[in-house]
Amino acid sequence: MNLLRVLRGKHTTKRKVLPYIPGTIGVSAVSEAIIRDYGRFVPRRIRRKIAKISGVPLKVYYNGPVIRG
């Protein structure tokens, strides 16, 4: 037997992860805020174009608490 295998012990497998089922995570706080501001979900690329045309700075959305130091 290989000496490293003997020293390492039993081979451990990765834990089994259930496959993702669409719709189980739910809506994030960021997407809710975007929908509230724009009326529907608008990708960042389009939001950047809207901000550039209107002259208003792009609003940045954060998910979870924001810690600024």
PyMOL Python script that loads the backbone (N, CA, C, O; Angstrom):
from pymol import cmd

cmd.read_pdbstr("""\
ATOM      1  N   MET A   1       0.839  -1.200   0.000  1.00  0.00           N
ATOM      2  CA  MET A   1       0.000   0.000   0.000  1.00  0.00           C
ATOM      3  C   MET A   1       0.872   1.246   0.000  1.00  0.00           C
ATOM      4  O   MET A   1       2.013   1.243   0.461  1.00  0.00           O
ATOM      5  N   ASN A   2       0.310   2.268  -0.515  1.00  0.00           N
ATOM      6  CA  ASN A   2       0.996   3.540  -0.534  1.00  0.00           C
ATOM      7  C   ASN A   2       1.059   4.113   0.886  1.00  0.00           C
ATOM      8  O   ASN A   2       0.054   4.138   1.597  1.00  0.00           O
ATOM      9  N   LEU A   3       2.219   4.561   1.281  1.00  0.00           N
ATOM     10  CA  LEU A   3       2.424   5.061   2.643  1.00  0.00           C
ATOM     11  C   LEU A   3       1.541   6.279   2.936  1.00  0.00           C
ATOM     12  O   LEU A   3       1.024   6.420   4.044  1.00  0.00           O
ATOM     13  N   LEU A   4       1.369   7.156   1.944  1.00  0.00           N
ATOM     14  CA  LEU A   4       0.535   8.342   2.160  1.00  0.00           C
ATOM     15  C   LEU A   4      -0.919   7.957   2.397  1.00  0.00           C
ATOM     16  O   LEU A   4      -1.601   8.572   3.216  1.00  0.00           O
ATOM     17  N   ARG A   5      -1.388   6.952   1.690  1.00  0.00           N
ATOM     18  CA  ARG A   5      -2.763   6.516   1.896  1.00  0.00           C
ATOM     19  C   ARG A   5      -2.959   5.953   3.296  1.00  0.00           C
ATOM     20  O   ARG A   5      -3.995   6.171   3.923  1.00  0.00           O
ATOM     21  N   VAL A   6      -1.995   5.255   3.760  1.00  0.00           N
ATOM     22  CA  VAL A   6      -2.079   4.671   5.099  1.00  0.00           C
ATOM     23  C   VAL A   6      -2.093   5.781   6.149  1.00  0.00           C
ATOM     24  O   VAL A   6      -2.863   5.720   7.108  1.00  0.00           O
ATOM     25  N   LEU A   7      -1.250   6.786   5.973  1.00  0.00           N
ATOM     26  CA  LEU A   7      -1.180   7.875   6.945  1.00  0.00           C
ATOM     27  C   LEU A   7      -2.429   8.751   6.906  1.00  0.00           C
ATOM     28  O   LEU A   7      -2.878   9.245   7.940  1.00  0.00           O
ATOM     29  N   ARG A   8      -2.983   8.940   5.722  1.00  0.00           N
ATOM     30  CA  ARG A   8      -4.130   9.822   5.560  1.00  0.00           C
ATOM     31  C   ARG A   8      -5.398   9.207   6.145  1.00  0.00           C
ATOM     32  O   ARG A   8      -6.260   9.936   6.634  1.00  0.00           O
ATOM     33  N   GLY A   9      -5.526   7.918   6.107  1.00  0.00           N
ATOM     34  CA  GLY A   9      -6.714   7.273   6.650  1.00  0.00           C
ATOM     35  C   GLY A   9      -7.738   7.018   5.557  1.00  0.00           C
ATOM     36  O   GLY A   9      -7.399   6.919   4.378  1.00  0.00           O
ATOM     37  N   LYS A  10      -8.987   6.914   5.965  1.00  0.00           N
ATOM     38  CA  LYS A  10     -10.053   6.612   5.018  1.00  0.00           C
ATOM     39  C   LYS A  10     -10.259   7.766   4.048  1.00  0.00           C
ATOM     40  O   LYS A  10     -10.052   8.931   4.387  1.00  0.00           O
ATOM     41  N   HIS A  11     -10.661   7.422   2.863  1.00  0.00           N
ATOM     42  CA  HIS A  11     -10.961   8.441   1.858  1.00  0.00           C
ATOM     43  C   HIS A  11     -12.332   9.027   2.162  1.00  0.00           C
ATOM     44  O   HIS A  11     -13.320   8.296   2.230  1.00  0.00           O
ATOM     45  N   THR A  12     -12.395  10.317   2.340  1.00  0.00           N
ATOM     46  CA  THR A  12     -13.679  10.952   2.614  1.00  0.00           C
ATOM     47  C   THR A  12     -14.237  11.534   1.328  1.00  0.00           C
ATOM     48  O   THR A  12     -13.504  12.125   0.534  1.00  0.00           O
ATOM     49  N   THR A  13     -15.520  11.369   1.127  1.00  0.00           N
ATOM     50  CA  THR A  13     -16.165  11.897  -0.066  1.00  0.00           C
ATOM     51  C   THR A  13     -16.781  13.245   0.258  1.00  0.00           C
ATOM     52  O   THR A  13     -17.018  13.576   1.420  1.00  0.00           O
ATOM     53  N   LYS A  14     -17.033  14.001  -0.772  1.00  0.00           N
ATOM     54  CA  LYS A  14     -17.706  15.284  -0.587  1.00  0.00           C
ATOM     55  C   LYS A  14     -19.123  15.020  -0.107  1.00  0.00           C
ATOM     56  O   LYS A  14     -19.743  14.020  -0.472  1.00  0.00           O
ATOM     57  N   ARG A  15     -19.621  15.925   0.711  1.00  0.00           N
ATOM     58  CA  ARG A  15     -20.986  15.720   1.187  1.00  0.00           C
ATOM     59  C   ARG A  15     -21.952  15.923   0.039  1.00  0.00           C
ATOM     60  O   ARG A  15     -21.692  16.694  -0.885  1.00  0.00           O
ATOM     61  N   LYS A  16     -23.041  15.238   0.111  1.00  0.00           N
ATOM     62  CA  LYS A  16     -24.045  15.312  -0.951  1.00  0.00           C
ATOM     63  C   LYS A  16     -24.812  16.621  -0.819  1.00  0.00           C
ATOM     64  O   LYS A  16     -25.307  16.954   0.258  1.00  0.00           O
ATOM     65  N   VAL A  17     -24.906  17.357  -1.914  1.00  0.00           N
ATOM     66  CA  VAL A  17     -25.635  18.615  -1.944  1.00  0.00           C
ATOM     67  C   VAL A  17     -26.866  18.415  -2.816  1.00  0.00           C
ATOM     68  O   VAL A  17     -26.779  17.902  -3.931  1.00  0.00           O
ATOM     69  N   LEU A  18     -27.997  18.823  -2.296  1.00  0.00           N
ATOM     70  CA  LEU A  18     -29.219  18.678  -3.072  1.00  0.00           C
ATOM     71  C   LEU A  18     -29.181  19.597  -4.283  1.00  0.00           C
ATOM     72  O   LEU A  18     -28.646  20.703  -4.193  1.00  0.00           O
ATOM     73  N   PRO A  19     -29.736  19.169  -5.415  1.00  0.00           N
ATOM     74  CA  PRO A  19     -29.746  20.036  -6.596  1.00  0.00           C
ATOM     75  C   PRO A  19     -30.655  21.246  -6.371  1.00  0.00           C
ATOM     76  O   PRO A  19     -31.626  21.188  -5.616  1.00  0.00           O
ATOM     77  N   TYR A  20     -30.310  22.343  -7.050  1.00  0.00           N
ATOM     78  CA  TYR A  20     -31.085  23.581  -6.922  1.00  0.00           C
ATOM     79  C   TYR A  20     -32.453  23.410  -7.563  1.00  0.00           C
ATOM     80  O   TYR A  20     -32.559  22.925  -8.690  1.00  0.00           O
ATOM     81  N   ILE A  21     -33.484  23.801  -6.858  1.00  0.00           N
ATOM     82  CA  ILE A  21     -34.837  23.788  -7.384  1.00  0.00           C
ATOM     83  C   ILE A  21     -35.232  25.230  -7.633  1.00  0.00           C
ATOM     84  O   ILE A  21     -35.292  26.018  -6.689  1.00  0.00           O
ATOM     85  N   PRO A  22     -35.508  25.604  -8.902  1.00  0.00           N
ATOM     86  CA  PRO A  22     -35.839  27.001  -9.206  1.00  0.00           C
ATOM     87  C   PRO A  22     -37.014  27.504  -8.368  1.00  0.00           C
ATOM     88  O   PRO A  22     -38.012  26.808  -8.177  1.00  0.00           O
ATOM     89  N   GLY A  23     -36.866  28.723  -7.880  1.00  0.00           N
ATOM     90  CA  GLY A  23     -37.921  29.348  -7.102  1.00  0.00           C
ATOM     91  C   GLY A  23     -37.827  29.113  -5.605  1.00  0.00           C
ATOM     92  O   GLY A  23     -38.657  29.629  -4.857  1.00  0.00           O
ATOM     93  N   THR A  24     -36.843  28.352  -5.144  1.00  0.00           N
ATOM     94  CA  THR A  24     -36.751  28.061  -3.719  1.00  0.00           C
ATOM     95  C   THR A  24     -36.019  29.147  -2.945  1.00  0.00           C
ATOM     96  O   THR A  24     -36.227  29.280  -1.739  1.00  0.00           O
ATOM     97  N   ILE A  25     -35.175  29.919  -3.598  1.00  0.00           N
ATOM     98  CA  ILE A  25     -34.409  30.950  -2.892  1.00  0.00           C
ATOM     99  C   ILE A  25     -35.287  32.156  -2.592  1.00  0.00           C
ATOM    100  O   ILE A  25     -35.187  32.734  -1.509  1.00  0.00           O
ATOM    101  N   GLY A  26     -36.128  32.539  -3.513  1.00  0.00           N
ATOM    102  CA  GLY A  26     -36.995  33.682  -3.310  1.00  0.00           C
ATOM    103  C   GLY A  26     -36.379  34.952  -3.872  1.00  0.00           C
ATOM    104  O   GLY A  26     -35.288  34.929  -4.442  1.00  0.00           O
ATOM    105  N   VAL A  27     -37.075  36.036  -3.709  1.00  0.00           N
ATOM    106  CA  VAL A  27     -36.650  37.316  -4.260  1.00  0.00           C
ATOM    107  C   VAL A  27     -35.669  37.974  -3.295  1.00  0.00           C
ATOM    108  O   VAL A  27     -35.900  38.007  -2.087  1.00  0.00           O
ATOM    109  N   SER A  28     -34.572  38.498  -3.841  1.00  0.00           N
ATOM    110  CA  SER A  28     -33.592  39.158  -2.984  1.00  0.00           C
ATOM    111  C   SER A  28     -34.022  40.590  -2.689  1.00  0.00           C
ATOM    112  O   SER A  28     -34.887  41.148  -3.363  1.00  0.00           O
ATOM    113  N   ALA A  29     -33.408  41.160  -1.684  1.00  0.00           N
ATOM    114  CA  ALA A  29     -33.707  42.543  -1.318  1.00  0.00           C
ATOM    115  C   ALA A  29     -33.294  43.496  -2.430  1.00  0.00           C
ATOM    116  O   ALA A  29     -33.925  44.533  -2.633  1.00  0.00           O
ATOM    117  N   VAL A  30     -32.230  43.141  -3.151  1.00  0.00           N
ATOM    118  CA  VAL A  30     -31.757  43.996  -4.243  1.00  0.00           C
ATOM    119  C   VAL A  30     -32.771  44.026  -5.377  1.00  0.00           C
ATOM    120  O   VAL A  30     -33.113  45.098  -5.875  1.00  0.00           O
ATOM    121  N   SER A  31     -33.257  42.851  -5.792  1.00  0.00           N
ATOM    122  CA  SER A  31     -34.214  42.834  -6.894  1.00  0.00           C
ATOM    123  C   SER A  31     -35.520  43.507  -6.498  1.00  0.00           C
ATOM    124  O   SER A  31     -36.163  44.139  -7.337  1.00  0.00           O
ATOM    125  N   GLU A  32     -35.927  43.386  -5.235  1.00  0.00           N
ATOM    126  CA  GLU A  32     -37.128  44.092  -4.777  1.00  0.00           C
ATOM    127  C   GLU A  32     -36.934  45.599  -4.863  1.00  0.00           C
ATOM    128  O   GLU A  32     -37.851  46.314  -5.267  1.00  0.00           O
ATOM    129  N   ALA A  33     -35.753  46.096  -4.489  1.00  0.00           N
ATOM    130  CA  ALA A  33     -35.487  47.533  -4.544  1.00  0.00           C
ATOM    131  C   ALA A  33     -35.447  48.031  -5.987  1.00  0.00           C
ATOM    132  O   ALA A  33     -35.936  49.121  -6.282  1.00  0.00           O
ATOM    133  N   ILE A  34     -34.862  47.230  -6.890  1.00  0.00           N
ATOM    134  CA  ILE A  34     -34.815  47.619  -8.304  1.00  0.00           C
ATOM    135  C   ILE A  34     -36.218  47.677  -8.879  1.00  0.00           C
ATOM    136  O   ILE A  34     -36.552  48.615  -9.603  1.00  0.00           O
ATOM    137  N   ILE A  35     -37.042  46.690  -8.569  1.00  0.00           N
ATOM    138  CA  ILE A  35     -38.422  46.676  -9.057  1.00  0.00           C
ATOM    139  C   ILE A  35     -39.186  47.870  -8.491  1.00  0.00           C
ATOM    140  O   ILE A  35     -39.991  48.481  -9.194  1.00  0.00           O
ATOM    141  N   ARG A  36     -38.938  48.204  -7.229  1.00  0.00           N
ATOM    142  CA  ARG A  36     -39.622  49.348  -6.607  1.00  0.00           C
ATOM    143  C   ARG A  36     -39.219  50.659  -7.292  1.00  0.00           C
ATOM    144  O   ARG A  36     -40.057  51.541  -7.473  1.00  0.00           O
ATOM    145  N   ASP A  37     -37.931  50.794  -7.677  1.00  0.00           N
ATOM    146  CA  ASP A  37     -37.457  52.038  -8.281  1.00  0.00           C
ATOM    147  C   ASP A  37     -37.789  52.155  -9.766  1.00  0.00           C
ATOM    148  O   ASP A  37     -38.089  53.249 -10.243  1.00  0.00           O
ATOM    149  N   TYR A  38     -37.740  51.048 -10.501  1.00  0.00           N
ATOM    150  CA  TYR A  38     -37.901  51.101 -11.953  1.00  0.00           C
ATOM    151  C   TYR A  38     -39.217  50.513 -12.455  1.00  0.00           C
ATOM    152  O   TYR A  38     -39.522  50.633 -13.642  1.00  0.00           O
ATOM    153  N   GLY A  39     -39.998  49.885 -11.590  1.00  0.00           N
ATOM    154  CA  GLY A  39     -41.263  49.309 -12.014  1.00  0.00           C
ATOM    155  C   GLY A  39     -41.143  47.861 -12.476  1.00  0.00           C
ATOM    156  O   GLY A  39     -42.136  47.133 -12.466  1.00  0.00           O
ATOM    157  N   ARG A  40     -39.981  47.438 -12.870  1.00  0.00           N
ATOM    158  CA  ARG A  40     -39.697  46.053 -13.246  1.00  0.00           C
ATOM    159  C   ARG A  40     -38.213  45.835 -13.071  1.00  0.00           C
ATOM    160  O   ARG A  40     -37.465  46.787 -12.847  1.00  0.00           O
ATOM    161  N   PHE A  41     -37.773  44.581 -13.171  1.00  0.00           N
ATOM    162  CA  PHE A  41     -36.353  44.316 -13.006  1.00  0.00           C
ATOM    163  C   PHE A  41     -35.603  44.801 -14.238  1.00  0.00           C
ATOM    164  O   PHE A  41     -35.899  44.381 -15.357  1.00  0.00           O
ATOM    165  N   VAL A  42     -34.637  45.680 -14.033  1.00  0.00           N
ATOM    166  CA  VAL A  42     -33.833  46.250 -15.113  1.00  0.00           C
ATOM    167  C   VAL A  42     -32.380  45.854 -14.863  1.00  0.00           C
ATOM    168  O   VAL A  42     -31.859  46.107 -13.777  1.00  0.00           O
ATOM    169  N   PRO A  43     -31.711  45.235 -15.848  1.00  0.00           N
ATOM    170  CA  PRO A  43     -30.310  44.854 -15.662  1.00  0.00           C
ATOM    171  C   PRO A  43     -29.411  46.069 -15.428  1.00  0.00           C
ATOM    172  O   PRO A  43     -29.761  47.193 -15.788  1.00  0.00           O
ATOM    173  N   ARG A  44     -28.267  45.828 -14.828  1.00  0.00           N
ATOM    174  CA  ARG A  44     -27.351  46.916 -14.473  1.00  0.00           C
ATOM    175  C   ARG A  44     -26.890  47.689 -15.700  1.00  0.00           C
ATOM    176  O   ARG A  44     -26.743  48.910 -15.651  1.00  0.00           O
ATOM    177  N   ARG A  45     -26.661  46.981 -16.798  1.00  0.00           N
ATOM    178  CA  ARG A  45     -26.204  47.642 -18.025  1.00  0.00           C
ATOM    179  C   ARG A  45     -27.213  48.701 -18.471  1.00  0.00           C
ATOM    180  O   ARG A  45     -26.826  49.808 -18.845  1.00  0.00           O
ATOM    181  N   ILE A  46     -28.491  48.371 -18.432  1.00  0.00           N
ATOM    182  CA  ILE A  46     -29.525  49.325 -18.844  1.00  0.00           C
ATOM    183  C   ILE A  46     -29.664  50.437 -17.812  1.00  0.00           C
ATOM    184  O   ILE A  46     -29.883  51.593 -18.172  1.00  0.00           O
ATOM    185  N   ARG A  47     -29.538  50.094 -16.525  1.00  0.00           N
ATOM    186  CA  ARG A  47     -29.603  51.142 -15.496  1.00  0.00           C
ATOM    187  C   ARG A  47     -28.459  52.132 -15.654  1.00  0.00           C
ATOM    188  O   ARG A  47     -28.630  53.325 -15.402  1.00  0.00           O
ATOM    189  N   ARG A  48     -27.284  51.643 -16.074  1.00  0.00           N
ATOM    190  CA  ARG A  48     -26.149  52.547 -16.314  1.00  0.00           C
ATOM    191  C   ARG A  48     -26.442  53.475 -17.486  1.00  0.00           C
ATOM    192  O   ARG A  48     -26.112  54.660 -17.431  1.00  0.00           O
ATOM    193  N   LYS A  49     -27.057  52.955 -18.545  1.00  0.00           N
ATOM    194  CA  LYS A  49     -27.408  53.802 -19.692  1.00  0.00           C
ATOM    195  C   LYS A  49     -28.432  54.856 -19.300  1.00  0.00           C
ATOM    196  O   LYS A  49     -28.322  56.015 -19.701  1.00  0.00           O
ATOM    197  N   ILE A  50     -29.431  54.454 -18.512  1.00  0.00           N
ATOM    198  CA  ILE A  50     -30.450  55.410 -18.061  1.00  0.00           C
ATOM    199  C   ILE A  50     -29.795  56.511 -17.226  1.00  0.00           C
ATOM    200  O   ILE A  50     -30.120  57.687 -17.389  1.00  0.00           O
ATOM    201  N   ALA A  51     -28.881  56.139 -16.339  1.00  0.00           N
ATOM    202  CA  ALA A  51     -28.201  57.127 -15.499  1.00  0.00           C
ATOM    203  C   ALA A  51     -27.344  58.062 -16.339  1.00  0.00           C
ATOM    204  O   ALA A  51     -27.275  59.259 -16.059  1.00  0.00           O
ATOM    205  N   LYS A  52     -26.694  57.534 -17.360  1.00  0.00           N
ATOM    206  CA  LYS A  52     -25.843  58.354 -18.210  1.00  0.00           C
ATOM    207  C   LYS A  52     -26.665  59.355 -19.021  1.00  0.00           C
ATOM    208  O   LYS A  52     -26.271  60.511 -19.170  1.00  0.00           O
ATOM    209  N   ILE A  53     -27.804  58.906 -19.542  1.00  0.00           N
ATOM    210  CA  ILE A  53     -28.662  59.787 -20.344  1.00  0.00           C
ATOM    211  C   ILE A  53     -29.300  60.861 -19.467  1.00  0.00           C
ATOM    212  O   ILE A  53     -29.358  62.027 -19.858  1.00  0.00           O
ATOM    213  N   SER A  54     -29.781  60.473 -18.276  1.00  0.00           N
ATOM    214  CA  SER A  54     -30.483  61.431 -17.423  1.00  0.00           C
ATOM    215  C   SER A  54     -29.536  62.333 -16.635  1.00  0.00           C
ATOM    216  O   SER A  54     -29.960  63.366 -16.116  1.00  0.00           O
ATOM    217  N   GLY A  55     -28.257  61.956 -16.539  1.00  0.00           N
ATOM    218  CA  GLY A  55     -27.299  62.772 -15.811  1.00  0.00           C
ATOM    219  C   GLY A  55     -27.310  62.547 -14.312  1.00  0.00           C
ATOM    220  O   GLY A  55     -26.625  63.253 -13.572  1.00  0.00           O
ATOM    221  N   VAL A  56     -28.078  61.575 -13.858  1.00  0.00           N
ATOM    222  CA  VAL A  56     -28.156  61.251 -12.436  1.00  0.00           C
ATOM    223  C   VAL A  56     -27.168  60.119 -12.153  1.00  0.00           C
ATOM    224  O   VAL A  56     -27.080  59.183 -12.948  1.00  0.00           O
ATOM    225  N   PRO A  57     -26.423  60.174 -11.049  1.00  0.00           N
ATOM    226  CA  PRO A  57     -25.487  59.085 -10.744  1.00  0.00           C
ATOM    227  C   PRO A  57     -26.209  57.747 -10.582  1.00  0.00           C
ATOM    228  O   PRO A  57     -27.356  57.695 -10.138  1.00  0.00           O
ATOM    229  N   LEU A  58     -25.531  56.689 -10.945  1.00  0.00           N
ATOM    230  CA  LEU A  58     -26.092  55.347 -10.841  1.00  0.00           C
ATOM    231  C   LEU A  58     -26.282  54.982  -9.381  1.00  0.00           C
ATOM    232  O   LEU A  58     -25.355  55.109  -8.580  1.00  0.00           O
ATOM    233  N   LYS A  59     -27.477  54.531  -9.032  1.00  0.00           N
ATOM    234  CA  LYS A  59     -27.752  54.111  -7.662  1.00  0.00           C
ATOM    235  C   LYS A  59     -27.199  52.706  -7.478  1.00  0.00           C
ATOM    236  O   LYS A  59     -27.442  51.825  -8.302  1.00  0.00           O
ATOM    237  N   VAL A  60     -26.460  52.499  -6.401  1.00  0.00           N
ATOM    238  CA  VAL A  60     -25.852  51.207  -6.119  1.00  0.00           C
ATOM    239  C   VAL A  60     -26.727  50.476  -5.119  1.00  0.00           C
ATOM    240  O   VAL A  60     -27.117  51.039  -4.095  1.00  0.00           O
ATOM    241  N   TYR A  61     -27.036  49.222  -5.415  1.00  0.00           N
ATOM    242  CA  TYR A  61     -27.870  48.405  -4.540  1.00  0.00           C
ATOM    243  C   TYR A  61     -26.991  47.385  -3.839  1.00  0.00           C
ATOM    244  O   TYR A  61     -26.146  46.747  -4.466  1.00  0.00           O
ATOM    245  N   TYR A  62     -27.194  47.231  -2.523  1.00  0.00           N
ATOM    246  CA  TYR A  62     -26.440  46.269  -1.731  1.00  0.00           C
ATOM    247  C   TYR A  62     -27.391  45.249  -1.145  1.00  0.00           C
ATOM    248  O   TYR A  62     -28.519  45.575  -0.772  1.00  0.00           O
ATOM    249  N   ASN A  63     -26.930  44.008  -1.065  1.00  0.00           N
ATOM    250  CA  ASN A  63     -27.703  42.945  -0.454  1.00  0.00           C
ATOM    251  C   ASN A  63     -27.160  42.719   0.949  1.00  0.00           C
ATOM    252  O   ASN A  63     -25.997  42.351   1.112  1.00  0.00           O
ATOM    253  N   GLY A  64     -27.980  42.932   1.948  1.00  0.00           N
ATOM    254  CA  GLY A  64     -27.551  42.750   3.329  1.00  0.00           C
ATOM    255  C   GLY A  64     -27.042  44.054   3.915  1.00  0.00           C
ATOM    256  O   GLY A  64     -27.111  45.102   3.273  1.00  0.00           O
ATOM    257  N   PRO A  65     -26.533  43.985   5.135  1.00  0.00           N
ATOM    258  CA  PRO A  65     -26.050  45.208   5.787  1.00  0.00           C
ATOM    259  C   PRO A  65     -24.786  45.741   5.131  1.00  0.00           C
ATOM    260  O   PRO A  65     -23.905  44.975   4.740  1.00  0.00           O
ATOM    261  N   VAL A  66     -24.708  47.037   5.016  1.00  0.00           N
ATOM    262  CA  VAL A  66     -23.556  47.683   4.408  1.00  0.00           C
ATOM    263  C   VAL A  66     -22.670  48.251   5.509  1.00  0.00           C
ATOM    264  O   VAL A  66     -23.123  49.065   6.314  1.00  0.00           O
ATOM    265  N   ILE A  67     -21.421  47.830   5.548  1.00  0.00           N
ATOM    266  CA  ILE A  67     -20.481  48.313   6.544  1.00  0.00           C
ATOM    267  C   ILE A  67     -19.471  49.204   5.828  1.00  0.00           C
ATOM    268  O   ILE A  67     -18.693  48.740   4.995  1.00  0.00           O
ATOM    269  N   ARG A  68     -19.497  50.459   6.159  1.00  0.00           N
ATOM    270  CA  ARG A  68     -18.571  51.402   5.519  1.00  0.00           C
ATOM    271  C   ARG A  68     -17.601  51.899   6.572  1.00  0.00           C
ATOM    272  O   ARG A  68     -17.997  52.316   7.661  1.00  0.00           O
ATOM    273  N   GLY A  69     -16.329  51.848   6.231  1.00  0.00           N
ATOM    274  CA  GLY A  69     -15.320  52.226   7.226  1.00  0.00           C
ATOM    275  C   GLY A  69     -14.603  53.382   6.821  1.00  0.00           C
ATOM    276  O   GLY A  69     -13.715  53.840   7.540  1.00  0.00           O
TER     277      GLY A  69
END
""", "prot")
cmd.dss("prot")
cmd.show_as("cartoon", "prot")
cmd.util.cbc("prot")
cmd.orient("prot")
